[in-house]
Amino acid sequence: MSDIRVLAATGEQTTIEGAVVTQFQAALRGGLLRAEDDGYNQARTIYNAMIDRRPAMIARCTGTADVIECVRFAREHRLLVSVRGGGHNVAGTAVCDGGLVIDLSRMKGIRIEPAARTVRVEAGATWGDVNHELQVFGLAATGGFISTTGVSGLTLGGGLGWLVRKHGLALDNLLSVDVVTADGQFLTASPSRNPDLFWGLRGGGGNFGVVTSFEFRVHPAGTVLAGLVIHPFSKAKAALQFWREYEATAPEEVTNGALLFSAPPAPFLPEAAHGTTVLGMGGVYTGAIAAGEQALRPLRQFGTPLADIIQPMPYSAAQTMADFLWPPGLQNYWKSSFLKNLSDAAIETILTYVAAAPSPLTVVVIEHNGDGAMSRVAEQDTAFGHRNWPFNFLVTTMWKDPADAEKNLRWTREFWAAMQPYLVDAVYVNYLGDEGADRVKAAYGPEKYARLVALKNKYDPTNLFRLNQNIKPEGS
C-alpha cells in the first residue's frame, strides 16, 4: 500500500507510510476505506448534502475493538478525527476533510430484555432500527421524531422524540453507556460507575469519547394514536392561536408539534391543495386509545381541516410518519432556539416569512416538548440544558440545487433576525449548525459549560474529539 497524506489535528499535512496504514487496516475487523476504494464515496456521504468532505481514511468499525484501535492510531499519529453514528446531524461533523472518520454505522446490534424493559443498542443504530425491534414486545424507546436519526448523536445531545412529554428525553432514560475515551480506555459510565462522565455524556455530545453502546429504559407503547390535522395556510394564524391554547392543557401523554410545509400529492389531501403551503398540527398520544380520542378531540374538531389523518398505529409506524418531510440528499441549513412564548406577534412573523420561503422543501416546526416528564428532571442532574421552555422553534431550510444556496441562506438569516425578539438565548444542541462557540455555550448556560470544560480537561485534554459542537479544554 502506498503512503498516504493525512491532516493532523493541528491542521498540518503529514505522511503516514503505506506499511503503517496496512498494519492499521489489518487490525480492523470492519476494514478501511481510502479515496480510491469502492464504497468510499458512499461512506463519506451523510444526510446533509451541503457537506462534501473527503477524509483520508474511513474506518468501518464493527465492534469495540475496532474503535479502540482507531482511537489509538489517531492519537499516535495526532490525526484529525471525526466520529460518525447515523450521520444525520445537520452540522455535518460526522465527516472530516483529510483526516480519519471513525464510522460506527455498521454497529447495529440491539439486545432487548422485555421483562426488565431495557434495551442495549450499539452506536450505529437508528431510532427506526430500535423501535422496529421493540414493537414486537409492545415497547418503545423515547427518542427521535423521525426514524432515520441516529441513536448516538441524538442521545448524547439530548434526545427529543414523540414520547418526550410522557417519558422524557432519550438521555433521561439512559441507564449506562460503554465508551472509549481519548486515551484509549474502555469505560462504562452509569450513576454508579464514572458518574461524572455519565453526567457529561447526557447532553455534552461527542466531546468525551466514542460511545459504543447505550442501555436504555423502554416503555409500553404498542398501539398509539398518531398523525396530523392539516389546515390551509389561509387559516394558519387562527389555527396556531388555537393550538397554543390547546397545548397549555394537553395531557403529557400527548407530544405534539405544529409544522408548516408544502402539501405532498397525497390521496388524503384535495388535489387543489397539492403543492400549497399547509399547517399540520399533531403528533403522538401514548396510552389507551379511548382516552387518546378524548384528549385529541378539540384538536380534531377545530375549524374545517383539509385532512384529519390521526389514527391508531404501531409506535414504530408513528415514528416514520414524518420521514417524508426530511428526506436525505438535500441541501440543509437550519436555525433553532427556544421560544419565550408563542405570542401573536411571533405567529405573525413566522407566517410572513413562511409565505415568502424560496424553497417548497423547507419545513418550519414549533415543538411543544415541555410541561411534562422532561421538565420534572432537575436541571443539575444532566448536562442537557433548558428543560423549562415549553416551545422550541426550528427552521429547516432545504433545497435540491446547490445554485439555489444564496437565496435560501439569505431568507433563513433574515427570518432568523426577525424572530430574535421572541427567542431565548438558549438552543437545543442537536439543532445547531456550524454557529460558533457562543452558540455552543448557549446550549448549556455558563455554569454547566464550566463543568463540561472541567470534564473535557479530564477526559480529552488534547481535544482529540473536536469535530462536534465542541467544548474546548483549557489551554487548547
C-alpha positions as CSV (number, residue, x, y, z in Angstrom):
1,M,0.0,0.0,0.0
2,S,1.2,3.5,-0.9
3,D,2.0,6.2,1.6
4,I,-1.0,8.4,2.5
5,R,-1.2,12.2,3.1
6,V,-3.4,13.0,6.1
7,L,-4.4,16.1,8.0
8,A,-3.2,16.3,11.6
9,A,-5.3,17.7,14.4
10,T,-3.1,20.8,14.2
11,G,-4.2,21.5,10.6
12,E,-0.8,20.5,9.1
13,Q,-0.4,17.9,6.4
14,T,1.7,14.8,7.3
15,T,2.5,11.5,5.7
16,I,1.9,8.0,7.0
17,E,3.9,5.2,5.5
18,G,2.0,2.6,3.5
19,A,3.3,-0.2,5.7
20,V,1.8,1.5,8.8
21,V,-1.5,2.0,7.1
22,T,-1.5,-1.6,6.0
23,Q,-0.9,-2.7,9.6
24,F,-3.7,-0.5,10.8
25,Q,-6.1,-1.9,8.2
26,A,-5.2,-5.5,9.2
27,A,-6.1,-4.7,12.8
28,L,-9.7,-3.7,11.8
29,R,-12.3,-6.3,11.5
30,G,-14.5,-3.9,9.7
31,G,-12.0,-2.7,7.2
32,L,-10.5,0.6,6.0
33,L,-11.5,2.8,3.0
34,R,-9.3,5.2,1.1
35,A,-10.3,7.6,-1.7
36,E,-9.5,5.1,-4.4
37,D,-11.6,2.2,-2.8
38,D,-15.0,1.1,-3.9
39,G,-17.6,2.3,-1.4
40,Y,-15.6,5.4,-0.4
41,N,-18.0,8.0,-1.9
42,Q,-21.0,6.3,-0.4
43,A,-19.3,6.0,3.0
44,R,-18.4,9.8,3.1
45,T,-22.0,10.8,2.2
46,I,-24.2,11.9,5.0
47,Y,-27.7,13.3,5.4
48,N,-26.9,17.0,4.7
49,A,-25.9,17.3,1.0
50,M,-24.1,20.6,1.7
51,I,-21.4,18.6,3.4
52,D,-18.9,17.3,0.7
53,R,-15.8,16.3,2.6
54,R,-13.1,13.9,1.6
55,P,-11.4,12.1,4.6
56,A,-8.1,10.4,4.0
57,M,-9.4,7.2,5.6
58,I,-12.8,5.8,6.8
59,A,-12.6,3.0,9.3
60,R,-15.7,0.9,9.1
61,C,-15.9,-0.3,12.7
62,T,-17.9,-3.4,13.5
63,G,-17.1,-3.6,17.2
64,T,-15.5,-2.0,20.2
65,A,-12.0,-3.5,19.4
66,D,-12.1,-1.5,16.1
67,V,-13.0,1.7,17.9
68,I,-10.2,1.2,20.4
69,E,-7.7,0.6,17.5
70,C,-8.9,3.7,15.7
71,V,-8.5,5.9,18.8
72,R,-5.1,4.5,19.4
73,F,-4.0,5.1,15.8
74,A,-5.4,8.6,15.7
75,R,-3.7,9.5,19.0
76,E,-0.4,8.1,18.0
77,H,-0.4,9.9,14.7
78,R,-2.1,13.1,16.0
79,L,-4.8,12.8,13.3
80,L,-7.8,15.0,12.8
81,V,-10.7,12.7,13.8
82,S,-14.5,12.7,13.3
83,V,-16.9,10.1,14.6
84,R,-19.9,9.0,12.5
85,G,-23.0,7.4,14.0
86,G,-26.2,7.9,11.9
87,G,-24.6,10.8,10.0
88,H,-27.9,12.7,10.4
89,N,-26.7,15.9,12.2
90,V,-27.1,19.0,10.1
91,A,-23.7,20.4,11.1
92,G,-22.1,17.5,9.2
93,T,-19.3,17.0,11.8
94,A,-19.5,13.2,11.2
95,V,-17.1,13.6,8.3
96,C,-13.8,15.4,8.2
97,D,-11.6,16.7,5.4
98,G,-8.2,14.9,5.2
99,G,-8.4,13.0,8.5
100,L,-9.8,9.8,9.9
101,V,-13.5,9.0,10.1
102,I,-14.4,6.5,12.9
103,D,-17.5,5.1,11.2
104,L,-19.9,3.3,13.6
105,S,-22.8,2.9,11.2
106,R,-22.3,-0.8,10.8
107,M,-22.6,-1.3,14.6
108,K,-26.3,-2.0,14.8
109,G,-26.6,-4.7,17.4
110,I,-29.8,-4.5,19.6
111,R,-30.5,-6.7,22.6
112,I,-33.8,-6.4,24.4
113,E,-34.8,-7.5,27.9
114,P,-38.6,-7.4,27.7
115,A,-39.3,-8.3,31.3
116,A,-36.8,-5.7,32.6
117,R,-38.0,-3.2,29.9
118,T,-34.5,-2.4,28.9
119,V,-32.6,-2.4,25.6
120,R,-28.9,-2.3,24.8
121,V,-28.2,-0.6,21.5
122,E,-24.9,-0.3,19.5
123,A,-23.8,3.1,18.3
124,G,-24.7,2.7,14.6
125,A,-28.4,2.0,15.1
126,T,-31.1,4.5,14.1
127,W,-34.3,5.1,16.1
128,G,-36.2,3.2,13.4
129,D,-33.9,0.2,13.9
130,V,-34.6,0.3,17.7
131,N,-38.3,0.7,17.6
132,H,-38.8,-1.9,14.9
133,E,-37.2,-4.4,17.3
134,L,-39.1,-3.2,20.3
135,Q,-42.5,-3.1,18.6
136,V,-42.9,-6.9,18.7
137,F,-42.8,-6.6,22.5
138,G,-45.2,-3.7,22.7
139,L,-42.4,-1.4,23.9
140,A,-40.9,1.8,22.6
141,A,-37.8,3.9,23.3
142,T,-38.2,7.7,23.7
143,G,-36.1,9.5,21.2
144,G,-36.4,10.6,17.6
145,F,-39.1,12.5,15.7
146,I,-38.1,10.7,12.5
147,S,-36.8,7.1,12.2
148,T,-33.6,7.8,10.3
149,T,-32.0,9.8,13.1
150,G,-29.0,8.0,14.7
151,V,-29.3,6.9,18.3
152,S,-25.8,8.1,19.2
153,G,-25.9,11.7,18.2
154,L,-29.4,12.3,19.3
155,T,-29.0,10.7,22.8
156,L,-25.6,12.4,23.5
157,G,-27.1,15.8,22.7
158,G,-30.5,15.3,24.4
159,G,-33.0,13.1,22.6
160,L,-36.3,14.8,21.8
161,G,-38.9,12.5,20.4
162,W,-42.5,11.5,20.3
163,L,-42.6,10.3,23.9
164,V,-40.8,13.2,25.5
165,R,-43.7,14.7,27.4
166,K,-44.7,11.3,28.8
167,H,-41.2,9.7,29.4
168,G,-38.6,12.4,28.9
169,L,-35.6,12.7,26.7
170,A,-33.6,9.7,25.4
171,L,-30.8,10.7,27.8
172,D,-33.3,10.7,30.7
173,N,-33.9,7.1,30.0
174,L,-30.2,6.2,29.7
175,L,-29.1,3.6,32.3
176,S,-25.4,3.2,31.2
177,V,-23.1,3.6,28.3
178,D,-19.9,1.9,27.1
179,V,-17.3,4.5,25.9
180,V,-13.8,4.6,24.5
181,T,-12.1,7.7,25.9
182,A,-9.4,9.7,24.2
183,D,-6.6,7.8,26.0
184,G,-8.0,4.5,24.5
185,Q,-9.6,3.3,27.8
186,F,-12.8,1.3,27.6
187,L,-15.1,2.5,30.4
188,T,-18.7,2.0,31.5
189,A,-20.4,5.1,32.7
190,S,-23.6,5.0,34.8
191,P,-24.9,6.5,38.0
192,S,-22.6,4.3,40.0
193,R,-19.6,3.9,37.6
194,N,-17.7,7.0,36.4
195,P,-20.7,9.2,37.4
196,D,-19.0,12.4,36.4
197,L,-18.5,11.1,32.8
198,F,-22.1,9.8,32.8
199,W,-23.3,13.3,33.7
200,G,-21.3,14.9,30.9
201,L,-22.4,12.3,28.3
202,R,-26.0,13.1,28.9
203,G,-26.1,16.3,26.9
204,G,-22.4,17.1,26.3
205,G,-22.4,15.4,22.8
206,G,-19.4,13.5,21.5
207,N,-16.9,15.6,23.4
208,F,-15.7,12.9,25.9
209,G,-15.2,9.8,23.9
210,V,-16.7,7.3,21.4
211,V,-19.8,5.7,22.9
212,T,-20.0,2.1,21.5
213,S,-23.3,1.1,23.1
214,F,-26.2,2.5,25.1
215,E,-28.5,0.9,27.6
216,F,-32.0,2.4,27.8
217,R,-35.1,2.1,29.9
218,V,-38.0,1.5,27.5
219,H,-41.8,1.8,27.9
220,P,-45.0,0.2,27.0
221,A,-46.4,1.7,23.8
222,G,-47.8,-0.9,21.4
223,T,-50.6,0.9,19.5
224,V,-50.6,4.7,19.7
225,L,-52.9,7.4,18.3
226,A,-50.8,9.4,15.9
227,G,-51.0,11.7,12.9
228,L,-51.8,15.3,11.8
229,V,-54.8,17.5,11.3
230,I,-53.9,19.6,8.2
231,H,-55.3,23.1,7.6
232,P,-54.8,25.5,4.6
233,F,-52.3,28.3,5.1
234,S,-55.1,30.9,5.0
235,K,-56.3,29.5,8.3
236,A,-52.9,29.1,9.9
237,K,-53.0,32.1,12.2
238,A,-56.2,31.1,13.9
239,A,-55.1,27.5,14.0
240,L,-51.8,28.3,15.7
241,Q,-53.5,30.5,18.2
242,F,-55.9,27.7,19.0
243,W,-53.0,25.2,19.1
244,R,-51.1,27.4,21.6
245,E,-54.1,27.3,24.0
246,Y,-54.8,23.6,23.4
247,E,-51.2,22.7,24.2
248,A,-51.4,24.5,27.6
249,T,-53.9,21.9,28.8
250,A,-53.0,18.9,26.7
251,P,-52.1,15.8,28.9
252,E,-48.5,14.7,29.0
253,E,-49.4,11.6,27.0
254,V,-49.6,14.0,24.0
255,T,-46.4,15.1,22.3
256,N,-47.4,17.5,19.6
257,G,-45.9,19.9,17.1
258,A,-47.1,22.4,14.6
259,L,-45.5,22.2,11.1
260,L,-45.6,24.5,8.1
261,F,-44.8,22.6,4.9
262,S,-45.7,22.1,1.3
263,A,-48.5,19.6,0.9
264,P,-47.5,16.4,-0.9
265,P,-49.6,14.9,-3.7
266,A,-51.2,12.5,-1.2
267,P,-54.6,10.9,-1.8
268,F,-55.9,12.1,1.6
269,L,-55.5,15.8,0.5
270,P,-57.7,17.6,-2.0
271,E,-55.9,17.9,-5.4
272,A,-56.2,21.7,-5.3
273,A,-54.1,21.7,-2.1
274,H,-51.2,19.7,-3.6
275,G,-48.0,21.9,-3.6
276,T,-49.6,24.6,-1.5
277,T,-48.3,25.6,2.0
278,V,-50.3,24.0,4.8
279,L,-50.2,23.8,8.6
280,G,-50.1,20.4,10.2
281,M,-50.9,20.1,14.0
282,G,-50.5,16.8,15.8
283,G,-48.1,14.1,16.9
284,V,-48.5,11.1,19.1
285,Y,-50.7,10.1,22.0
286,T,-49.3,7.2,24.0
287,G,-51.8,5.5,26.3
288,A,-55.3,4.0,26.0
289,I,-56.8,4.7,22.6
290,A,-60.2,5.7,24.0
291,A,-58.5,8.3,26.3
292,G,-56.5,9.5,23.4
293,E,-59.6,10.1,21.3
294,Q,-61.0,12.2,24.1
295,A,-57.7,14.1,24.6
296,L,-57.3,14.9,20.9
297,R,-60.9,15.7,20.2
298,P,-60.5,19.5,20.5
299,L,-57.6,19.4,18.1
300,R,-59.6,17.4,15.6
301,Q,-62.7,19.5,15.9
302,F,-61.2,22.9,15.4
303,G,-62.1,24.6,12.1
304,T,-62.6,22.8,8.8
305,P,-59.3,21.0,8.1
306,L,-58.2,19.8,4.7
307,A,-57.5,16.4,6.2
308,D,-57.5,14.6,9.5
309,I,-55.1,11.7,9.3
310,I,-54.8,10.9,13.0
311,Q,-55.4,7.2,13.5
312,P,-54.3,4.2,15.7
313,M,-51.0,2.7,14.6
314,P,-48.0,0.8,16.0
315,Y,-45.5,3.2,17.6
316,S,-42.8,2.0,15.2
317,A,-45.0,3.3,12.3
318,A,-45.7,6.6,14.1
319,Q,-42.0,7.2,14.3
320,T,-41.8,7.0,10.5
321,M,-44.8,9.2,9.7
322,A,-42.8,12.4,9.4
323,D,-39.8,10.9,7.5
324,F,-41.1,12.2,4.1
325,L,-40.6,15.8,5.3
326,W,-36.9,15.4,5.9
327,P,-35.5,13.1,3.1
328,P,-31.8,12.5,2.8
329,G,-29.7,14.0,0.0
330,L,-31.0,17.6,0.2
331,Q,-29.0,20.8,0.9
332,N,-29.8,21.7,4.5
333,Y,-29.4,24.9,6.6
334,W,-31.1,25.0,10.0
335,K,-31.8,27.7,12.7
336,S,-33.3,27.0,16.1
337,S,-33.9,28.4,19.5
338,F,-36.4,28.0,22.3
339,L,-39.3,30.5,22.3
340,K,-40.1,32.9,25.1
341,N,-43.7,32.2,24.3
342,L,-45.8,31.7,21.2
343,S,-47.1,35.2,21.1
344,D,-49.4,36.6,18.4
345,A,-46.5,38.7,17.1
346,A,-44.3,35.6,16.9
347,I,-47.0,33.8,14.9
348,E,-47.4,36.8,12.5
349,T,-43.7,36.9,11.9
350,I,-43.5,33.2,11.3
351,L,-46.3,33.2,8.8
352,T,-45.0,36.3,7.0
353,Y,-41.7,34.6,6.3
354,V,-43.1,31.2,5.5
355,A,-45.3,32.8,2.8
356,A,-42.1,34.0,1.1
357,A,-40.0,30.8,1.5
358,P,-37.9,30.3,-1.7
359,S,-37.9,26.5,-1.5
360,P,-41.1,24.3,-1.3
361,L,-39.0,21.7,0.6
362,T,-38.5,23.9,3.6
363,V,-40.3,22.9,6.8
364,V,-40.8,25.2,9.8
365,V,-41.5,23.5,13.1
366,I,-42.8,24.6,16.5
367,E,-42.3,21.8,19.0
368,H,-44.2,21.5,22.3
369,N,-41.9,19.3,24.4
370,G,-42.1,20.9,27.9
371,D,-44.7,20.7,30.7
372,G,-44.1,17.0,31.2
373,A,-41.6,14.4,32.1
374,M,-38.6,16.4,30.6
375,S,-39.4,19.3,32.8
376,R,-39.5,17.2,36.0
377,V,-35.9,16.2,35.8
378,A,-33.8,18.5,37.9
379,E,-31.7,21.0,35.8
380,Q,-28.5,20.0,37.5
381,D,-28.9,16.2,37.0
382,T,-27.7,16.1,33.4
383,A,-25.6,18.3,31.1
384,F,-28.6,18.9,28.9
385,G,-29.8,22.4,29.4
386,H,-33.0,24.4,29.2
387,R,-35.7,22.0,30.3
388,N,-38.3,24.5,31.2
389,W,-39.0,26.3,27.9
390,P,-42.2,24.7,26.6
391,F,-41.8,25.6,22.9
392,N,-38.9,25.1,20.6
393,F,-38.7,26.8,17.2
394,L,-36.9,25.2,14.3
395,V,-36.4,26.3,10.7
396,T,-35.2,23.5,8.4
397,T,-34.4,25.1,5.1
398,M,-33.9,22.5,2.4
399,W,-33.4,22.7,-1.3
400,K,-32.1,20.5,-4.2
401,D,-29.9,22.6,-6.4
402,P,-26.6,24.0,-4.9
403,A,-27.1,27.0,-7.1
404,D,-30.1,28.0,-5.0
405,A,-28.0,28.2,-1.8
406,E,-27.6,32.0,-1.7
407,K,-31.4,32.8,-1.8
408,N,-32.2,30.1,0.7
409,L,-29.4,31.1,3.1
410,R,-30.4,34.8,2.8
411,W,-34.1,34.1,3.5
412,T,-33.3,31.9,6.5
413,R,-31.0,34.5,8.1
414,E,-33.5,37.3,7.5
415,F,-36.2,35.1,9.1
416,W,-34.0,34.4,12.0
417,A,-33.2,38.0,12.6
418,A,-36.9,38.9,12.5
419,M,-37.6,36.2,15.2
420,Q,-35.0,37.5,17.7
421,P,-37.5,39.4,19.9
422,Y,-39.4,36.2,20.5
423,L,-36.4,33.8,21.1
424,V,-34.4,32.9,24.2
425,D,-30.6,32.9,24.1
426,A,-30.9,29.1,24.5
427,V,-30.7,26.3,22.0
428,Y,-31.1,22.5,21.7
429,V,-27.5,21.5,20.8
430,N,-28.7,18.8,18.3
431,Y,-30.3,21.5,16.1
432,L,-27.1,23.6,15.9
433,G,-25.2,24.0,12.7
434,D,-21.7,25.5,12.5
435,E,-22.6,28.6,14.5
436,G,-19.5,29.2,16.7
437,A,-18.5,28.9,20.3
438,D,-21.1,31.3,21.8
439,R,-24.0,29.3,20.4
440,V,-22.5,26.1,21.9
441,K,-22.3,27.9,25.2
442,A,-25.9,29.0,24.8
443,A,-26.9,25.3,24.6
444,Y,-25.8,24.8,28.2
445,G,-25.5,28.1,30.1
446,P,-22.4,29.3,31.9
447,E,-22.5,27.0,35.0
448,K,-22.9,23.8,33.0
449,Y,-20.5,24.9,30.4
450,A,-17.8,25.4,33.0
451,R,-18.5,21.9,34.4
452,L,-18.3,20.5,30.9
453,V,-14.9,22.2,30.3
454,A,-13.6,20.6,33.6
455,L,-14.7,17.2,32.3
456,K,-13.1,17.8,28.9
457,N,-9.8,18.7,30.7
458,K,-10.0,15.3,32.5
459,Y,-11.1,13.0,29.7
460,D,-9.9,14.7,26.5
461,P,-7.3,17.4,27.4
462,T,-5.8,17.5,23.9
463,N,-9.3,17.9,22.2
464,L,-8.9,14.8,20.1
465,F,-12.7,14.8,19.8
466,R,-13.1,18.3,18.4
467,L,-15.3,17.8,15.4
468,N,-18.6,18.2,17.2
469,Q,-20.4,21.1,19.0
470,N,-17.0,21.5,20.7
471,I,-16.3,22.1,24.3
472,K,-12.7,23.2,24.3
473,P,-10.4,22.1,27.1
474,E,-8.5,24.8,28.9
475,G,-5.3,25.7,27.1
476,S,-6.3,24.1,23.7
